[in-house]
C-alpha cells in the first residue's frame, strides 16, 4: 500500500482500523480531560491516507474523529458553559468567504463539496478545543498529552532515521524509503510530509512548555516531551520548522516589551517599506537567502511571493486556478497567505489575517489582565508565541494534513483561553495567618457564625413552622 492516495476509493488497513476503533472507544470512555489523547494517537500514528468513501464523499480518519468527538459531546451534554464569541464569528466568516469564492472560481459542484469538507474539519477541531479547553489547567493538560505521545512517536522517527525505512507506509500516503536531500535523511513517520511532521511537533513545544509552570513530575514530563519533539524536528531535516522554533523564542522576547508590540508592528512595516525603496531587489528577496539545513528552496519561495504581488489582478476578486502560469514550478504554493489569496481572493485573505490578529490581540489583553498572576501570564503568552510562530512559518509553508489540524486546535485553545476569567490571587489581609484555610477550619467557622446568630437558618420552606427555618 505504498504511497496510496486514492481519493475516490476506501483505503483501510486492518491495523489502521484497529487503532481507530480502539481510539473511538477511548473517546467515549475517557474523562474529558484526556479526550485529546486518542485523537493525537490517530493523528500521529496513522497516515491520513486511511479513509472511507461514501457516495463520492471522502471521510479520512481525521474527519471521522470529528464525527466521533462531537457524538461524545452531544451524548454527554458537554456544551454546558460554552459561549459563542466574536472570534468564532470571524472564523465562520473566513470559511464562508473561502467556500463561496472558491465555488465561483471553479463553477463546479465538486469544488464546493471539497471546501465544505475542509470547513467541516476546520470547525470540528477548532470547536473541539473551544469546548474542552476552558482554563489554563486544561491548556497544560493538553500539553501533557502531547508530551505522552511525543516519546513513542520520537522512537518511530529514530527507527526511520537509522534504517531509512518508514514502516507507516503500510497505511499508504507515505513512502517506504525515506526521502533524502543534500545527503540528509528526511523522516516523515505517519505524517503527510517531513515539513508537516516538523511543523506539528514544533508547534507542540509551546504547549509542553506550559508545564514548567508546575514543579515536580510535571517538569520531567515537559523535559521528556520537548526533547522528543526536538528530535523529531531535527530528523525531518527541514529549515522551516527550525526557523519556527527561533520565531517562538523571538515571540517570548516580545513578552518583555509586550506593551510596545503595536509600535513594533508599525515600525517593522515602515522599515520594510524603506528597505524596499533602497534595495536593488524587492525586500522579499531576502527570503531566498535563508538556508539553515541545506537544500532549502528559499529561491522558489521568493519567486512565488514576487509572482503573487506582481499579478494581483489575477487573484484579487475570485482567486486564481493555476499559479503554474506565473512561472516554472510555481504551481507548488509554499505560502499559506498566498494559498488564502489564490483560493479565496482578497476577501478571504484579509479575513484570515484579521482573524489571526484578533485572536493574538485577545491573548495580549488577557496577559495584561493577569498582571498579578505569573502562572496565568506564562501560559497565555506561550499560546501567543505559538500563534506568532505559526504566522512566521506561513511565509514558507502552506499547511495541510496534520499541520492544519494542529493550527485549528491552537486557534481554538487561544480563543477559549482569552475568554476564561483570570484567577485572582489571595490578598494577605484575607488570611492573617498567611496560610490557606483548610476546609475543616472553614466549616467550623460557619458553624460558629450560625450558633452566634441564634440558630440554624434553613432555606425558605423548610423548618417546623414553615416560616423559613429554625429560629
N, C-alpha and C positions, 0 to 999 in steps of 0.2 A: 504493500500500500504506500509506496514511496512517493512523496510529493503529490498526493491526491487532492485536487480542488474541484471536484465535480459538483458545481453549484446546483445543478438540476436533479441530482440523484441523492439518495440517502446513503451516507457513509458512516457505518457504525462498526467499530471493532469490539469484540466481546469484552476485552479488558476495559476499554473506554466506557462501555455500557455499565459494567460492574462498578467502576469508580463513580460514575454519575448517579446511579441508583442508590449507592451507599450514601453519597453526599446528600441526595434528596431526602432520604430518611433522617439523616442528621439534622437537616434544616428544620424538619418538623419537630424533632425531639429535643434539640439543644435549647438551653436558656438563651434569651435574646442577646445577651452579652457576647455569646460565642457564635452568633449567626454568620459572621463573615468567614469563619474558619473553613466550612465545607465549600463556600464559594471560591475562596482562594485556592483550595486544593484542586478544584476543577480547572480554574484558570491557569494554574502554574504546572499542572501535571498531565493535562490532556490537550492535545492540539485542537485549535479552533476549526480544523477541517472536519471534525466529527459533527454530523448534523442529521436531522430528519427533514425530509422534504414532503410537504403535503400540498397537493393541488397547485404546484408551482411555487409555493412559498417555502423559503429556507428557514429552518429553525436550528442554527448551530447551538452547541451546548450552552454558550453564554446567554442566548435568548431563552432557552429552556430554563436556565437558572432564574431569570427574571420572572417567568411564569410561576416557578416553584416558590420563590421568595414571597411573591405577592399573594399567592394562595395561602401561605402561612400567615401573612399579615392580616388578611380578611378573616380567616378562620379563628385566629386568636384575638382578633379585635385590637390590634396593636397600633392603630392610628390615633388612639386617645392622646390628646395633648398636642397633636400636630397642627401647626398653623401655616396656612398659605401666606406667602410674603411677596414683596416686590421682586426679589431676586428670582423666585420661582416663575413669576410672570415674564421676566426678561428672558429666562431660559426658553419658555414656551414660544415667545415671540420670535426668538432666534431660530428655533426649529421650524416654526410655521413658515417663516420667510424663506428658509433654505429649501423646504419641501415645495413651496409654491413656485419659486423662481426656477428651481431645477426641473420641475414638471413642465413649465412653459418653455424652458430652453430646449428640452428634448421632444416635447409634444408626444410623449409616449406613456402608456399606462404602466409599463414595467419600471420606468424611471420613478414614477410616483410611488409605486409599491416599494422600490428599493429605499427611497428616502423615508417612507413611513416605517419600514422595518428598522432603519437606523435610528429614527426618532423614538421608536418604542424601546430599543435597547438603551438609548441615552437616558430617557426618563426613568426607565426601570432601575438602573444603577444609581442615578442621581437621587431619586426619591427614596431609594433603599437607604442611602446614607442619611437622608433627612429624617427618616422615621426612626432608625436605630441609634443614631448619634445625637444625644441631647445635651451633653455637657463635656467638660474636659476629661472626666474619668472614662467616658465612652471613647473619646479620641485615643487615649492611652491604651484602652483595651484593644482597639483596632491595631495599634502599633504592636502590642504583644502577639496578636495572632499573625501579623506579618512576620515577626521575628521567629515564631514557631515554624512557619512554612519556609523561611529563608534557609535554615540549616539543611534540611533534606534536599531542597532544590539546589543548593550550592554543591552538595555531594554529587548529584547527577551532572552538574556542569563540570565538576572536577574530573569525573569519569570521561566525559566527552573531550575535555582538554587533553587528557592523557592518551586516549585511544583514537581520537579524531573520528569517532562514530557516535551518531546521535540515535539512541535507542527509542526515542519518542517517535521516530519515523514510522513505526508500526501504525500510528494513528493517522498518517497522511499529513500533508501540508508542510512537512519539513523533510530535508534530505537525510539519507542515511549517513553520508560522509559530510563532515563539517566543511564549511566554506574556508578558503584560505585567501588572504590578501596581503601582499608585500611580505610573504613568508610567515605571517601570523595567522594562527587558527582563530576563527570567529565562531564561538559556540552559540548555539541557538536554543537548546532544550526544547520544551514544548511550545515555545513562542513562535510567532509568525516570521520573525526576522531577528538577527542579532541586535539591531538597533532597538527593536521593540522590547527585547529582554533587558537591555541596558537601561532603557527609559523606565520600565516598570520598577526595577529594583533600585534605580537611582532615586525615583520619587518616593519609594517606600522608606528610604533612610530618614527623611524628616519626621515621618510618623513614629519610627522607632526611637528617634532622638527624644521625643516627648517623655519617654520612660525615665530619663535622667532626672526628672522632677521628683522621683521617689528614690529611696535608698534601699540597700539590701539586695535581694534577689532580682528586683526589677532592673537594676543596672547591669547585673550579669546577663539577663535576657537581652537587654539593649546591646551590650558589647557583642554578644554572640550573633544577634540578628544583623547588626551593622557590618560586622566583619564578613559574614556570609554574603550580604548584599554587595559589598565592595568587591569580593572575589568574583561574583557573577558579572558585575560591570566590567571588571578588568578582562575577564575571559571572553567578552564579546568583541574585544579589540576595536571599539568604536570611539571616535573622538567626541561625538555629540553628548553621550551620557556623562563622560568625564568632565566636559566643559559645563554640563548641567550641575554637577556637584560643586564646581567652582562658583557657579551662579548662586547656589544655595548658600555657600559661605559668604558671598557678597550680600545676599539678602539679609543675613544675620548682622553684617556690618551696618546695614541701614537701621537696625534696631536702635543703635546708639544715637542716631540723628533722625529718628523717625518723625519728629515734628517738622523737619525740613524737606520731607520727601516731595511735596508739591513743587518746591523751588528747585529741587534736584532734577525733577522731570522737565520743568521748563528750561533749566539751564542746559541739560543734556540735549534737548531739542534744538535750542539756539546754537549750541556748539556744533551739532551735526550739520545744521544749515550753513554755518560759516565754513566748516571743513569742505562741504560740498562745493562751495563757491571758489575756494582757493586750491583744491586738489585738481590735478590733471585728470584723474579718473573719477568716476562717481564715488561718493563716500561709501556706498555699499560694496565697492570693490574690495574693501578691507577684509570681507568675509572669505575671499579667495585665498588669503594668506594664512588662514588658520589650519594648522595640521599638527595635531597632538600625537596621534598614534603612528601616522604614516599611511599613505594611500588614501587620505581623506579627499572628498570631492568638493572642496571649497570653491573651485573654479566653476563647477556646474551650478552651485547654489548662487553664485554671483550672476551668472548668465540668466538664471531663472528669474531672479529679482529684477534684473535690468530689463528683461523682456516684459515682465509684468507691468513695470512702471512706464515703459515706453509704448505699450499697447493698451492703454487704459480704455480706449473706445471699444475695444473688442469685448471686454468683460463687464464694463461698468453697469449696464442695465440688467442683462439676463445671464451673466456669466459667459463662459466660453467652453465649447465642447472639447476641442482638441488642441492643447497647448503645444503639441509637437509641430504645429505650423509656425511657431515662433523661432524655431531653430533646432538643430540636431540634438536629440536626446532630451529635449525639454518637455517631452510627454511624461517624464518622471518628475512629478511635482513634489519636491522635498521641502516644503514650507507650509505649515498649517494655515498661516494667514492667507497665503496665495490660494490654497485649496478652498477656503471660505469664499474668496472672491470669484474664482472661476466656476464654482458650483452654484453660488447664490447671488452674485453681483455685489454692488456696493452696499446695499441694504443689509444683506446677511453679514458681510464683513464688519460693518460698523456696529451692528447689534452684538456680534461676537466680542469685539473689543470692549464695548461698553459694559457688557455682562461681566467679563473678567475684571475690568477696572472697578466696577461697582462692588463686586464681592471682596476684592482686596481692600477697598475703602472701608467696607463694613468691619473687616478684621482690624484695620488700623484704629477705627473708632472703639472697638472693644478693648484693644490694648490700652488706649487712654483711660477707659473706664476702670481698668484693672490696675491703676497706678499704684495701689497699696497692696496688691496681692501678686507676689512674684510668680507663683505657680500658674496663675491664670495668664499672665503676660507671656510666660515662657512657652506654654503650649500654643497659645493663639499665634504668637509670632513664628513658631515653627511651621504652622499651616500657611501663614502669609508667605514665608520664604519658599515653601513648596510650590505655591502658585507662581511666585516670581521666577523660580527655577524653570517651571514648565513654559512660562511665557518666553523665556530666553531660548529654550530648546526649540520652540515652534518656528524660529527663524531658520532652522536647519533640518527639521523633521516634520513630516505630515503624519499624524498619529493614526493608527488603525489597530485592529485586533485588541490584544490585552492592554496596550498602551492607552487606547481611547477609554477603555473601561476604568482604568486607574484615574484618568483625568476626571471622569464623571463622578467617581467616588470622592475625589479630592474636592471638587466643587460642592457636592452635597454636604460633605463634612464642614467645609468652610462656612457655608450659609447657616447650617444648624448651630455651629459654634458661635457665630456672630449674633444669633438670636437668644442664646441662653443667658440667664442672669449671671452676673459676676458675683462670686462668693464674697460676702462682707466679713473682714477679719474682726475677731472679738476684741473690743477695746479693753484696756487694762482696768477701767472703772467698772466694767461689767462683772468682774470676778476679782475681788480684792486680794484673794489668796494667790492669784497668778496661776492657779492650776484649774484644769477643766473639771466641772462638776460631774460627778458620777450620776447615772440615772437613779440610783438608790437615794442619794442625797437630795436630788430634786423632788423625789416622791415624798420624802419625809417633810420637806419644806411646804409642799402643797397641803399635806395632812394637817400640819401645824396651823397654816393660814385658815383652813376650814374650821378647825376647832376654835381658834380665836375669834372667828367671825360669828359664832353662835350655833353652828351645826353644819350638817351635810346639806349642801344645796344641790338638788337633783334637777334634771331637765323638766321643762314645763309638762304638766300632765302626769307626773309621777309623784308618789307620796301618799300618805294615809288619807289626806282630805282633798287630794286632787287640786291643791291650790298652788302648786309649783314646787313642792318639796317638803322635806322635814325641817321645820323651823325650831 
